[in-house]
C-alpha cells in the first residue's frame, strides 16, 4: 500500500469504522448506566438531591488544599493536559475545518503559534504525568495495563499531530495518515477503557452529590 492509499483509507473507511465503534460504544455505555437505575428509598429525604448534585459537580472539580498538597504534580499536570487537549482538538484551524466538513458548523480558531504552544505544553504535561506515576511507589503499584494503554492512545495523537504539522521525519501524506490512524485508535479504544470518564465524570459526580443530599450529609 502506498502512502497515498494509506492516507485515503485512513480518511475514508478507517475513519468511518472508528467513528461507528465510538458512537455506538458511547451510546450503549450511557444507556446501560441509566438502565441500572437505583432502588427506591423509603426514607424521608433530608435534603435536595438536585441542588446538592449540581453543587458536587462543581466542587469536585476544584481540589481541596489537602488533596492538592499531597498530589500537586498529578493535579497540575492533569489540568494542563486536559485543557491543552481541548484547545488543540477544538480550537485549531485544521480540526475546525474537519469538524465543519462533518457537522456543517464551524467557529473561530486560535492563531497557529498559540495552538503550537498549547501542543508543546500538553505533550510535556502528559510526559510529566507518566513520569510522576511511574516514579511514585504507591501510584506505580496502583497502575495497571489499562492506565498505561489509555495514556498511550491519548498521547499518540498529540505527538503524531505535532510531527505532522511540522512535517518532521517523514513525508507529509505519511505523517498525516499516521496521525489520523492514531486518532482512530483512540476512538476505538475509548469506550472500552477509563477514557469513557469524559462522558460519565459529571454523571457520577451528580449521582454522588444527589445521594448525599438525600441523606442530608455533605458530599
C-alpha positions as CSV (number, residue, x, y, z in Angstrom):
1,X,0.0,0.0,0.0
2,X,1.4,3.4,-1.0
3,X,1.4,6.4,1.3
4,X,-1.4,8.0,-0.7
5,X,-3.5,4.8,-0.5
6,X,-2.9,4.6,3.3
7,X,-4.0,8.2,3.7
8,X,-7.1,7.6,1.6
9,X,-8.0,4.5,3.7
10,X,-7.4,6.4,6.9
11,X,-9.5,9.3,5.9
12,X,-12.3,7.1,4.4
13,X,-13.1,3.5,5.6
14,X,-10.8,3.7,8.6
15,X,-12.4,6.8,10.0
16,X,-15.9,5.5,9.3
17,X,-15.2,2.3,11.2
18,X,-13.7,4.0,14.1
19,X,-16.5,6.6,14.3
20,X,-19.2,3.9,14.3
21,X,-17.5,2.0,17.1
22,X,-17.0,5.2,19.1
23,X,-20.6,6.5,18.7
24,X,-22.2,3.1,19.3
25,X,-20.0,2.4,22.3
26,X,-20.7,5.7,23.9
27,X,-24.5,5.4,23.4
28,X,-24.5,1.8,24.7
29,X,-22.4,2.6,27.8
30,X,-24.6,5.6,28.7
31,X,-27.8,3.7,28.1
32,X,-26.5,0.9,30.3
33,X,-25.7,3.3,33.1
34,X,-29.2,4.8,33.2
35,X,-30.9,1.4,32.8
36,X,-29.2,0.3,36.0
37,X,-31.4,2.7,37.9
38,X,-31.5,2.6,41.7
39,X,-33.7,1.2,44.4
40,X,-36.5,3.5,45.6
41,X,-35.7,4.8,49.1
42,X,-38.4,4.6,51.7
43,X,-36.7,7.0,54.0
44,X,-37.8,10.6,54.2
45,X,-35.4,12.9,52.2
46,X,-33.3,15.2,54.4
47,X,-32.1,17.5,51.7
48,X,-32.3,18.3,48.0
49,X,-30.9,15.8,45.5
50,X,-30.8,18.2,42.6
51,X,-29.1,21.2,44.2
52,X,-26.6,19.0,46.1
53,X,-25.8,17.0,42.9
54,X,-25.2,20.2,40.9
55,X,-23.0,21.6,43.7
56,X,-20.9,18.5,43.8
57,X,-20.4,18.6,40.1
58,X,-18.7,21.9,40.6
59,X,-17.0,21.4,44.0
60,X,-15.3,18.1,42.9
61,X,-13.7,20.0,40.0
62,X,-11.6,22.1,42.4
63,X,-9.3,20.0,44.7
64,X,-9.2,20.8,48.4
65,X,-6.0,22.1,49.9
66,X,-5.1,18.8,51.5
67,X,-5.5,16.8,48.2
68,X,-3.6,19.5,46.3
69,X,-0.7,19.3,48.8
70,X,-0.5,15.5,48.6
71,X,-0.7,15.3,44.8
72,X,0.2,18.7,43.4
73,X,2.1,17.3,40.4
74,X,-0.7,15.0,39.4
75,X,-3.4,17.7,39.7
76,X,-1.4,20.5,37.9
77,X,-0.2,18.3,35.1
78,X,-3.6,16.8,34.8
79,X,-5.4,20.1,34.4
80,X,-2.8,21.4,32.0
81,X,-3.0,18.4,29.6
82,X,-6.8,18.2,29.8
83,X,-7.1,21.9,28.9
84,X,-4.4,21.6,26.3
85,X,-6.2,18.6,24.7
86,X,-9.4,20.6,24.5
87,X,-7.7,23.6,22.9
88,X,-5.7,21.6,20.4
89,X,-8.7,19.4,19.4
90,X,-11.4,22.1,19.1
91,X,-9.7,25.4,18.6
92,X,-7.0,24.7,15.9
93,X,-7.9,25.6,12.3
94,X,-7.3,22.2,10.7
95,X,-9.5,20.4,13.3
96,X,-12.3,23.0,13.0
97,X,-12.3,22.6,9.2
98,X,-12.6,18.9,9.6
99,X,-15.5,19.2,12.1
100,X,-17.2,21.7,9.9
101,X,-17.0,19.2,7.0
102,X,-18.6,16.6,9.2
103,X,-21.2,18.6,11.1
104,X,-21.6,21.7,8.9
105,X,-20.8,24.0,11.8
106,X,-17.5,25.9,12.4
107,X,-16.2,28.5,14.8
108,X,-13.2,30.9,15.0
109,X,-9.8,29.3,15.6
110,X,-6.8,30.4,17.7
111,X,-3.6,31.6,16.0
112,X,-1.3,28.9,14.9
113,X,1.6,29.9,17.2
114,X,-0.9,29.7,20.2
115,X,-2.0,26.2,19.2
116,X,1.6,25.1,18.7
117,X,2.5,26.4,22.2
118,X,-0.5,24.6,23.7
119,X,0.5,21.4,21.9
120,X,4.1,21.5,23.3
121,X,2.9,22.3,26.8
122,X,0.3,19.5,26.6
123,X,2.9,17.0,25.5
124,X,5.3,18.0,28.3
125,X,2.4,17.8,30.8
126,X,1.5,14.3,29.7
127,X,5.1,13.1,29.9
128,X,5.3,14.6,33.4
129,X,2.2,12.8,34.4
130,X,3.6,9.5,33.2
131,X,7.0,10.0,34.9
132,X,5.3,11.0,38.2
133,X,3.0,8.0,38.1
134,X,5.9,5.6,37.5
135,X,8.3,7.2,39.9
136,X,5.9,7.3,42.8
137,X,5.9,3.9,44.6
138,X,2.2,4.0,45.5
139,X,1.0,5.2,42.2
140,X,3.2,2.7,40.4
141,X,1.7,-0.1,42.4
142,X,-1.8,1.0,41.6
143,X,-1.0,1.4,37.9
144,X,-2.2,-1.4,35.6
145,X,-2.0,-2.1,31.9
146,X,-5.2,-0.1,31.2
147,X,-3.8,3.0,32.7
148,X,-0.7,2.8,30.5
149,X,-2.8,2.0,27.4
150,X,-5.2,5.0,27.9
151,X,-2.1,7.3,28.4
152,X,-0.5,5.9,25.2
153,X,-3.6,6.2,23.0
154,X,-4.2,9.7,24.2
155,X,-0.5,10.8,23.8
156,X,-0.1,9.3,20.4
157,X,-2.5,11.7,18.5
158,X,-0.8,14.6,20.2
159,X,2.8,13.7,19.2
160,X,1.8,12.5,15.7
161,X,-0.2,15.6,15.2
162,X,2.7,17.8,16.2
163,X,5.1,15.9,13.9
164,X,2.6,16.0,11.0
165,X,2.0,19.7,11.4
166,X,5.8,20.4,11.3
167,X,6.5,17.7,8.8
168,X,9.2,16.1,10.9
169,X,10.7,12.7,10.0
170,X,8.6,11.5,7.0
171,X,6.6,12.7,4.1
172,X,3.5,14.9,4.7
173,X,1.0,12.2,3.5
174,X,2.6,9.5,5.7
175,X,2.7,11.7,8.7
176,X,-1.0,12.8,8.2
177,X,-2.0,9.1,7.7
178,X,-0.3,8.1,10.9
179,X,-1.9,10.9,12.8
180,X,-5.4,10.1,11.6
181,X,-4.8,6.4,12.3
182,X,-3.7,7.3,15.9
183,X,-7.0,9.2,16.4
184,X,-8.9,6.3,15.1
185,X,-7.2,4.0,17.5
186,X,-8.2,6.4,20.3
187,X,-11.8,6.4,19.2
188,X,-11.9,2.6,19.1
189,X,-10.3,2.1,22.5
190,X,-12.2,5.0,24.1
191,X,-15.5,3.3,25.3
192,X,-13.7,0.1,26.4
193,X,-11.4,1.9,28.9
194,X,-11.3,4.5,31.6
195,X,-11.3,7.2,28.8
196,X,-15.1,6.9,29.0
197,X,-14.9,9.1,32.1
198,X,-15.1,12.0,29.6
199,X,-18.8,11.3,29.4
200,X,-19.5,9.7,32.8
201,X,-17.5,12.0,35.0
202,X,-20.2,14.6,35.7
203,X,-22.9,11.9,35.8
204,X,-21.1,10.2,38.6
205,X,-20.4,13.4,40.5
206,X,-24.0,14.4,40.3
207,X,-25.2,11.0,41.5
208,X,-22.8,11.0,44.5
209,X,-23.9,14.5,45.4
210,X,-27.6,13.7,45.0
211,X,-27.4,10.6,47.2
212,X,-25.6,12.7,49.9
213,X,-28.2,15.4,49.5
214,X,-31.0,12.9,50.0
215,X,-29.3,11.8,53.2
216,X,-28.7,15.3,54.4
217,X,-24.9,15.0,54.5
218,X,-22.1,16.9,52.8
219,X,-20.6,15.3,49.7
